[in-house]
Amino acid sequence: MSEIYHYRDKQVVLYKRDDTPKWQARVKLPTGKWHRLSTKKIDLDEAKKVACEEFDQIRFRDQNNLSFTTKRFSSVAKATKKELQDQLVSGYGKVSFSHYVGVIDRYLIPFFGNINIDSIDYKKLQEFDQWRVQRLGRVPKKSTINNHNSALQRVFALALKNNWIHPFQENLFRFRSGNETLCQSWRYPGQD
């Protein structure tokens, strides 16, 4: 890395690695961490434009309460599943963790898998509820809904911890009143 260029008050850094002729970039996130990317450009001016646009996009997303980096739901769910399994193996996990792993595999990943985790909203949760009824062939019991919501909350907690969702999005899955989460507050027809 012999050539290094700084832009935007040293919050955008362009550099070259020895193994590629293309410019690489580091862009400082609002959290203080660095986001690395390839500009896929050989020309310095074009690389600067790509890196600065990425910087501007991150700032815009932060100012509009959107996450600045995101992941597919399946990636976050698999990482959550690994965390739960590791805790079970180490002896620190709860019995319910094995149930959450099953929910993640059988319900959450099949439905939400390729969706960006930061784009899941109340409407998508309602669609999941309807899909789950079709998949189960019946209206799920409250304990089933609670189990699924707990697994879903685990996935979103990991996403929040890694800044893949904005903090306000986690409120979709927080408790509203008593034991009811937003997902549980939507009722199936005829359910009390």
N, C-alpha and C positions, 0 to 999 in steps of 0.2 A: 504494500500500500504506500506508494510513493507520492501519488497525487491525491490531495485532499482539498476540497473546496467547501466553504461554509456559507450559508444563506439564511435569511430571516432570523437575524440575531442569534446565529449559531444553533438554531433549532432544526435546520435542515443541513445534512452533511452528505456530500457526494464523494465517493472514493472508488478506486479501482482495485480489484483483487488480482493476484498474479495469474490465476487460472482462467480468466475471461477478459475479453476486450470491452465488455459492456460495463457501464457505470452502475454502481450499487449506491443505495441511499439509506440513510438513517434519518428518521423523522421523530422528533420528540413529541410524545403524547401528553395530554393535559395532566396525566397522573405522574409525569416525570420519567416514565419508562421510555425506552426507545423502540420504535417499530422499524424493522429492517425490510427492505424490498429491493428487487432488481428493477431498474428503470427500463431494461431491455433495449437501451439505446447506446450506440457507440459514440455519437456526437455529444459533446459536453453541453451545448445549449439545449438540445432536445432532452437530455437527461435532467437538466436543471428544471425545465418546464414540467416534466413528469413528477419529479420530487416535490416541487413547490405546489403543484395541483393536489398531490396527496396530502400535503400539509394543510392546505386550505380546506380540503374536504373533511379532514379530521376535525379542524376547528369549527367548521359549519355544523357537523354532526354533534359535536359537544355542546355548542350554543343552542341547539334545537332539541336537547335532551334525547339524543340518539347515541347508541354505542359507537365508538370510533373504530373498533374492529369487531368482527362477528365470526361466528362459526355455524356450521350446519348443526341442527339439533342432534343428529346421529353421532357426531364427533363428541359433543358434550355429554350425551347420554352414555356413550361407551367409556368415557373417562370417569364418569360418576359410578358406573357399574364396577370399574376396576377399583376405585376407592372403597366401595362397599365390600367387595370381595376381599381386598387386602385387610380391611378391618376385621372381617369374619375369620380369616386365616390367622391373624395375630391374636385372636381371642378377645379383642376389644369391641367387636361388632355385636349388635343386638340380633336376635332371631328374626326380627322383622326385616333386616337388611336382605336376607335371602329372598323374601317375598318381593321386596323392591326390585331386586335383580330380575326376577321373573316378570314383573310388570313392565320393566324397561324393555326386555326382550320381546314379550308377546304383544304389548299394546302401544307403548310410547314410540319406539323406533319404527315399527311398521306404519304408524300414522304420521308422525311428525318428521321422520327421518331426514328427508332432503330439504326441509324448510330451514331458512336461516332462523336461528333461535331468537334473534331480536325482532322478528316480524310476527311472532305468535301473539295474538290478541284474544279478546273475549270471544269474538266471532269464531275464531279457529278452535277455541275450547268447546264451544257449542257444537261445532262440526265433529269434534272428537267424541263428545258425548253421544251424538247420534250414531256415529260409526261404531262405537263400543257396544251400543244396544244391538246393532245388526250382527256384530261379531259374536257376542254372547248368546244372541237369540232370545234375550229377555232383558228387562230393565234390571240393572245391577242394584244390589242391596247397598245400603248406606255404608256398611263396612268395606265393601269393594271399592266404592267411590273414595272413601277415606284413604284406603291403601294406595290407590292410583294417584290421588292428590299428593300424598306424602312422597311417593317416588318422584313425581313431577317437581315438587318443591325442592327435592335434593338436586335435581338436574339444574334448576334455575339458580339455586344457591351457588353451585360451582361456576355457572356462567357469570354470576355477579362478582364472585371472588376474583375471576380472571378478566373482568371488564369486558365481557362479550355481550352483556346487556347493560342498559343504563339503570341506575338504582330505582327510578320510578317504575320501570317495567316489573320489577320484582313484586311491587305492591299488588299486581294482578293476582298473585298467588299467596298473599298474606291473609291472615284471618280477618274477617269483616266484623262479625258479631258472634259472640259465643263460640261455637265450634265450626261455624260455617265459613268456608272459603268462597271466593268468587265462583269457582267452578261448581261447588256444591249448591250455590244459591240458585242455579238454574235447575229447575225441576222437570222431570219427565211428566207427560200428561197423565193425570190421575194419581200421581205420587204425592203423599203428604209430607 
